[in-house]
Amino acid sequence: MRKKIAIVASEFNKEYVDGLVRHCQRELRGHPALTVRVPGAYEIPLMVKRLLKRRDVAVAIAFGVIWQGKTAHADLIASAVTNNLMALALEFDKPVIHQVLDVSNEKQARERCFGKALNRGVEGARAALTMMKLS
């Protein structure tokens, strides 16, 4: 059985997350991948957990974009997602590539989601492939 890469992506801030997913899928061309969309970043860890339970999933990549604002809400969401993704990787002994971005402005979001030099979608795909080789 050829193992899959699971991509879990938020629908919230869809334009930017779609850029991450598109770049990731392009980089993973030729490798089996499964993409699942969830409403927001907060829902990502639960779906990652469900996918890591599957025997045919070797690694998960989490994509989302969280905008910093004037309240602590973004910090709370980012911390919860980060802590839970790490816990899941350790619990299932499978890599979880964390590309849930915490951005302060439009320029940061564009560079990381659509750019060539700092594209987190490409980086996420490359990290997943590297970790699959090490497993």
C-alpha positions in Angstrom: 0.0 0.0 0.0 1.4 3.4 -1.0 1.1 5.8 1.8 -0.7 9.2 1.3 0.0 12.7 2.4 -3.1 14.2 4.0 -3.6 17.9 3.5 -6.0 19.7 5.9 -6.8 23.2 4.9 -9.0 25.9 6.4 -11.9 27.5 4.4 -11.4 30.7 6.4 -9.3 33.2 4.5 -9.9 30.9 1.5 -8.1 33.0 -1.1 -4.8 32.7 0.8 -5.2 29.1 2.0 -6.1 28.1 -1.6 -2.7 29.6 -2.6 -0.9 27.4 -0.1 -2.8 24.3 -1.1 -2.3 24.9 -4.9 1.5 25.4 -4.4 1.7 22.3 -2.2 -0.3 20.1 -4.6 1.9 21.2 -7.5 5.1 20.3 -5.5 3.6 16.9 -4.5 2.7 16.0 -8.1 3.1 12.2 -8.5 2.7 11.5 -4.8 -0.7 10.3 -3.5 -2.4 13.0 -1.5 -5.8 13.6 0.1 -7.1 17.1 0.7 -9.8 17.8 3.2 -11.2 21.3 3.9 -12.5 22.4 7.3 -14.3 25.6 8.3 -11.4 27.4 10.1 -8.0 26.9 11.7 -9.5 25.8 15.0 -11.0 22.8 13.3 -7.7 21.6 11.7 -6.4 19.5 14.6 -9.5 17.4 14.9 -9.4 16.5 11.2 -5.7 15.9 11.3 -6.3 13.4 14.2 -9.0 11.6 12.2 -6.7 11.3 9.2 -3.7 10.2 11.2 -5.7 7.3 12.5 -5.9 5.9 9.0 -3.3 3.3 8.1 -2.8 4.7 4.6 -1.8 8.2 5.8 1.9 8.7 6.5 2.1 12.4 7.1 -0.3 15.4 7.5 0.1 19.0 6.4 -2.0 21.7 8.1 -2.7 24.9 6.2 -4.5 28.0 7.5 -4.1 31.7 7.8 -4.8 33.5 11.0 -4.8 37.4 11.0 -3.5 39.2 14.0 -6.0 41.8 15.2 -6.6 44.0 18.2 -7.8 41.2 20.5 -6.2 38.1 21.9 -8.4 35.8 19.7 -5.8 35.2 17.0 -3.2 34.4 19.6 -5.5 31.9 21.4 -6.4 30.2 18.1 -2.8 30.0 16.9 -1.6 28.6 20.3 -4.3 26.0 20.5 -3.7 24.8 16.9 0.1 24.7 17.4 0.0 22.8 20.7 -2.6 20.3 19.4 -0.7 19.6 16.1 2.5 18.8 18.0 0.5 16.6 20.5 -1.0 14.7 17.6 2.4 14.1 15.9 3.7 12.7 19.1 0.6 10.7 19.9 0.4 9.0 16.5 4.2 9.0 15.8 3.5 10.5 12.4 4.8 13.8 11.1 2.5 16.8 11.1 3.7 19.7 9.1 2.5 23.0 10.6 1.8 25.6 8.0 -1.0 27.5 9.8 0.3 30.9 9.3 0.0 33.8 11.8 0.2 37.0 9.8 0.1 40.7 10.7 -0.7 42.2 7.3 -1.6 41.6 3.6 2.1 41.8 2.5 3.1 38.9 4.8 0.1 36.8 3.7 0.8 37.4 0.0 4.5 36.6 0.3 3.9 33.3 2.2 0.9 32.1 0.3 1.6 33.2 -3.3 5.3 34.2 -3.4 8.2 32.3 -4.9 10.9 33.0 -2.3 9.0 32.2 0.9 6.0 30.1 -0.2 4.8 28.0 2.7 2.8 25.7 0.5 6.0 24.5 -1.3 7.9 24.3 2.0 5.1 22.2 3.6 5.2 19.8 0.7 9.0 19.5 0.8 9.0 18.9 4.6 6.3 16.2 4.2 8.3 14.4 1.5 11.5 14.6 3.6 9.7 13.3 6.7 8.2 10.4 4.7 11.7 9.3 3.7 12.8 9.4 7.3 9.9 7.3 8.5 
